[in-house]
Amino acid sequence: MSEPTTSDPTGETRTRGEGEPENQKWLSGIVSVIGLLIAISPAIYESAASMAWNNVLIGAAIFLLAGYNYYRLTNGYSTSTGVMSLVALLALWTIATPFAFEGQFAMEGLDVAAQGLVWSNVIGGIIMAVLAAYVAYAARTAVRTGTTAGTS
């Protein structure tokens, strides 16, 4: 017998006792925290104004979107594949940002502080992109079982 299902005011149906694997919840949380670190990195490292604003906006967006997915998983809803796919794309942009802004395609001429910001973007972006893509892929391929609300 499957677990009872509930339907909330948003119209989404969820099954108690079933849901996404626990690792998807924690991976979403890790991505959210790394997004927060990207958002505050301009306060730690010296950076150009354009790159600082980009880090704040993109980092905050990643923090909020991955945090939203963590919230969904914590409350028994399924992973939002679209949200995590968007997070993966934003993470890829985070990797490209240091090389795209102001025509800088190499780290030549950057001082040590700016290099720290570049490497935090690249490494953080790689980690976020891989984790977010994994969560989106795992959620997409998961097979759901159980009955829907109102059926027996």
Solvent accessible surface area in square Angstrom, and as a share of the most:
residue,aa,sasa,rsa
1,M,238,1.06
2,S,46,0.30
3,E,85,0.38
4,P,83,0.52
5,T,30,0.18
6,T,32,0.19
7,S,70,0.45
8,D,26,0.14
9,P,142,0.89
10,T,108,0.63
11,G,56,0.54
12,E,65,0.29
13,T,67,0.39
14,R,73,0.27
15,T,26,0.15
16,R,138,0.50
17,G,78,0.75
18,E,67,0.30
19,G,47,0.45
20,E,23,0.10
21,P,70,0.44
22,E,103,0.46
23,N,69,0.36
24,Q,1,0.01
25,K,35,0.15
26,W,132,0.46
27,L,32,0.16
28,S,0,0.00
29,G,15,0.15
30,I,82,0.42
31,V,0,0.00
32,S,8,0.05
33,V,83,0.48
34,I,26,0.13
35,G,0,0.00
36,L,73,0.36
37,L,94,0.47
38,I,5,0.03
39,A,13,0.10
40,I,80,0.41
41,S,4,0.03
42,P,25,0.16
43,A,96,0.74
44,I,114,0.58
45,Y,69,0.26
46,E,107,0.48
47,S,37,0.24
48,A,42,0.32
49,A,74,0.57
50,S,46,0.30
51,M,14,0.06
52,A,21,0.16
53,W,164,0.58
54,N,18,0.09
55,N,1,0.00
56,V,56,0.32
57,L,113,0.56
58,I,28,0.14
59,G,0,0.00
60,A,38,0.30
61,A,32,0.25
62,I,0,0.00
63,F,72,0.30
64,L,120,0.60
65,L,43,0.22
66,A,0,0.00
67,G,24,0.23
68,Y,96,0.37
69,N,0,0.00
70,Y,64,0.24
71,Y,133,0.50
72,R,27,0.10
73,L,20,0.10
74,T,74,0.43
75,N,50,0.26
76,G,30,0.29
77,Y,32,0.12
78,S,42,0.27
79,T,9,0.05
80,S,23,0.15
81,T,44,0.26
82,G,54,0.52
83,V,26,0.15
84,M,0,0.00
85,S,46,0.29
86,L,82,0.41
87,V,0,0.00
88,A,13,0.10
89,L,113,0.56
90,L,32,0.16
91,A,0,0.00
92,L,93,0.46
93,W,102,0.36
94,T,1,0.01
95,I,39,0.20
96,A,44,0.34
97,T,0,0.00
98,P,3,0.02
99,F,66,0.27
100,A,49,0.38
101,F,55,0.23
102,E,114,0.51
103,G,53,0.51
104,Q,64,0.28
105,F,159,0.66
106,A,53,0.41
107,M,45,0.20
108,E,155,0.70
109,G,87,0.84
110,L,36,0.18
111,D,69,0.36
112,V,129,0.74
113,A,37,0.28
114,A,17,0.13
115,Q,58,0.26
116,G,21,0.21
117,L,2,0.01
118,V,5,0.03
119,W,122,0.43
120,S,34,0.22
121,N,0,0.00
122,V,17,0.10
123,I,95,0.48
124,G,9,0.09
125,G,0,0.00
126,I,86,0.44
127,I,73,0.37
128,M,0,0.00
129,A,10,0.08
130,V,94,0.54
131,L,35,0.17
132,A,0,0.00
133,A,49,0.38
134,Y,97,0.37
135,V,0,0.00
136,A,10,0.08
137,Y,134,0.51
138,A,18,0.14
139,A,10,0.07
140,R,166,0.61
141,T,63,0.37
142,A,39,0.31
143,V,133,0.76
144,R,129,0.47
145,T,99,0.57
146,G,48,0.46
147,T,58,0.34
148,T,89,0.52
149,A,42,0.32
150,G,86,0.83
151,T,81,0.47
152,S,142,0.92
